[in-house]
Amino acid sequence: MDIFKTGADVQAVISNTQNGNLKQGSNDGVESNAGCSQEAAHQHTQPGLFAAGVFGMPHGVSQGETGLRAVIPKALREYECPPFLTCQASAASRGFHSTLPGYRPTPLVKLKSLARELGVGEIHVKDESSRFGLNAFKGLGGSYAIARAICEKAGLDADCVRYEDLISEEARGRAGLLTFATATAGNHGKGVAWAAGLLGHKSVVYVPRGTADSRAKAIESLGARVVVSPFNYDDTVRHCVRDAQSNGWVLIQDTAWEGYTQIPKWVMQGYTTIVSELREQLAVEAAMSAPAQPPTPTQKQVRAEAYVQEAGDETGVPGPQSPTHIFLQAGVGGMAAAVLGCYADCVGKDYPVSVIVEPDRAACMLVSAARADGKAHSAFEDERGDLRTMMAGLACGEPNPLAWEVLRDLASAYIACSDKVSARGMQVLGSPLGDDPVVVSGESGAVGIGLLWIICKSPWYSGLRRKLQLNENSVIVFVSTEGDTDPVNYRRIMDGE
Ligand SMILES: Cc1ncc(COP(=O)(O)O)c(C=O)c1O
């Protein structure tokens, strides 16, 4: 594998087996190598973006099926954490969530055998499948945004609002009966339907064409009216916005655009509950895995104990078990930006190497990074691209600009993956090695682990591995953002079909 510098502000990592998908005429200042297969060419290569390609995969994945594209920014900007993603904002979000019926931190699972197999130090997976019984993390964002919207209408103090306040007769009298609307690839709509119902209000949820029946039914079963639109995800959002405006519904969208930013900020703030839990769990894990009777407590242990005591309300203190790496998958980028942006605010300059993972047909963050002009860009030149991927939650062609601004300043690398990579991750987590626990992880939840597997296992990616500083000392965190939200496909993948 070779690293090629572009004339622009990015480096592209290119497998030395093919350059069939290099966009001719847009590669000023780029060296390339020839004689490559066209097999893994990507349709949507953008200027300044270079495709990596074919590699040999052990364990039954054949060459050409799992090509990766990677972009590594040469320099990052200085990060200034937006107020809605600070450590304090995260404490407020978790404070609210912990008052909701059924709240429990989702488990952080350690995969020791997998770490050994892949030659890395530690692998931790935050398993979001049990979040509020919704099989995905998304209820965190929808519920927090709905709570804040009700607070505004009912004149409640949003910073310390509790579930009981929101369902009180007084709040209901002031806010009235509201209808919350959203467009969704599935999980966000489920979260909005659940939260609206829980808080005594109504919801209408728009889903794109081709949405799995099971996903639409799951939303309906939570009390929402479901509208199946004839469009892809991005156009379904526009469809929903128009209908919400004409019907006076409160739009709870998990992406932002000009003139619509407040609610997406609350949605992202809701996701930061993950960071609060994660830091606490890493601290406990570090304290527990310390030697039984050390002669004197190490500095690390002292810090772990201090953190466990104070968890949630300090800033700028490095976590005791600081991960060296975090892999975060992106649709519109809200989850990745919320977790990375908040984590960076909590730990300061100790924040980990971060890899943003996307489906190759919907890699809007990677395209934006490759353009290197600091702006968010659509994954497609004509804005009507084909978003087909089994990673339904990540099938978004247009970035959330609020999320992009955070990732632009913090993310170390962007990698676009085929569905095969996600399938590999689902299998690795669902059928674990040795004594590792089973993690049921769906298409959008497992792609990061699939990517790590491939980067560590395939000799073609040794350069990328080095570039990302993945080695036996790496402590890597993943967020498995969903369980088997499409059970039919989950079974198919686990059966190796
Ligand atoms: C399971 C799952 N993971 C990840 C994401 C990505 O989140 P975002 O769109 O905020 O990037 C989604 C989005 O719906 C999702 O459903």
The ligand as a MOL file (V3000), in Angstrom:
LIG
                    3D

  0  0  0     0  0            999 V3000
M  V30 BEGIN CTAB
M  V30 COUNTS 16 16 0 0 0
M  V30 BEGIN ATOM
M  V30 1 C -28.0160 2.1620 13.8870 0
M  V30 2 C -27.4940 3.4770 13.4540 0
M  V30 3 N -26.1910 3.7190 13.5630 0
M  V30 4 C -25.6680 4.8910 13.1860 0
M  V30 5 C -26.4530 5.8800 12.6570 0
M  V30 6 C -25.8130 7.1390 12.2010 0
M  V30 7 O -26.2020 8.2620 12.8960 0
M  V30 8 P -26.0950 9.6830 12.1830 0
M  V30 9 O -27.1120 9.7200 11.1020 0
M  V30 10 O -26.3370 10.6430 13.2740 0
M  V30 11 O -24.7200 9.7570 11.6160 0
M  V30 12 C -27.8280 5.6670 12.5300 0
M  V30 13 C -28.7140 6.6990 11.9920 0
M  V30 14 O -29.9000 6.5260 11.8450 0
M  V30 15 C -28.3570 4.4350 12.9320 0
M  V30 16 O -29.6610 4.1580 12.8360 0
M  V30 END ATOM
M  V30 BEGIN BOND
M  V30 1 1 1 2
M  V30 2 1 2 3
M  V30 3 2 2 15
M  V30 4 2 3 4
M  V30 5 1 4 5
M  V30 6 1 5 6
M  V30 7 2 5 12
M  V30 8 1 6 7
M  V30 9 1 7 8
M  V30 10 2 8 9
M  V30 11 1 8 10
M  V30 12 1 8 11
M  V30 13 1 12 13
M  V30 14 1 12 15
M  V30 15 2 13 14
M  V30 16 1 15 16
M  V30 END BOND
M  V30 END CTAB
M  END
